[in-house]
Amino acid sequence: MEPGSAYHVPKRRNALQEFLKKIAETYDVVHIHNVHSIISVWSGLQLLNKGFSGRLVVTPYYHGAGHTPVRNLLWKPWRYYVRRLLNSSHAIHTVSKKEAELIRRDFRREAIPIENGVEEQIQALKWDPQPYVMYSGRIEKYKNVHRLAKIVKLLNDKGGYYLELRIYGNGPPYKKKLEKELREIPPIKWYIQDFQPYESYIKTLSKATLFALISEKESYPPQSVNEANAIGVPPTLIAKPWGTNFNDRTRTLIINLNETNEEIAEKTTKFLKEAPQQPKSQVPTWTQVVNKYIKVLYT
C-alpha cells in the first residue's frame, strides 16, 4: 500500500516476515534505505527481532520533517521507531553533509556522508541546450514548481528568453492543483508528463537550457541534479539550505528562497550567460561510490 503515493506500508506482512527471516539467517550485511518509508523501518526492526547478527547499515534520506501538516505531525511518534533503528545500526550513511547535520541534531548519532554517483555513460553526453527549463521529480507543493513557472515567465519577459517549462513526474493530489496554477500564468508554455524511461529522460535532460529544483526540503537533491552536473547542464535553481552541498560545483547557482521571484530571475539571467564558460562539474560514478561503500560502510 502507498498512502498518497508517499509512504509504503507492508501489506503481505507474513510473507515479508518469512523473507526477512531468510535474510537474517543468510546475509552478513544488510543496507536499509529511507526512514521516511514505513516498510524500510519496519523491515529493519523485524530483522533485528529475528536475530540478525550481521552488519546493519542505514541510509536515512532524512529531511528533518514531513512535508504536509499531517505527515509532520506523524513524525513526532515515528521518530521513536527511527531512533531504535539508527541506534541499532553499525553505520549511518548520509548522501550529504546537510543530512548528516540533521541526523546529529535529531538523533545524536554521527553519520558518514558519501554523495550519490552517476552512470558512467552520462559523463560522455554533451550539453546541447534547447529552449526549455526542466524539472523532474515528485510533484509536491514543497518542491515549488508553481514558483518555478513564475520565474520562467520572468526570464522570458525580462531576460529575452522564449523558454518552455517541462515537468516530468507525478504526485497526486497536488498535480491537479499545480496544473490549475500553471494555467493562470499565461502566456508561458508548459506541459507535465509522467516519469520517463531512463534513456529518454537522460536525452531530454542533456538538451535543457537549465535544470531547476527549488525544493524547500531535501536530504540530497534528486539524482537529476547530479546527472545535470555530470552532463554540464546548469542546474541553476538549487535552494538553500540543502543546496549548499553543491557549493563546490561549477555551472551551479544556489539561491535563497527568501528572495523574490524577480531577484532570482535576475540572478539566473546573469548566470546563464556565465555558466557555459565554466567547466563541467566533477561528479563521481557509481563504481567509485560503490567501492567507497565497501571500504567505509561494509567492513
Disulfide bonds with the S-S distance in Angstrom:
none
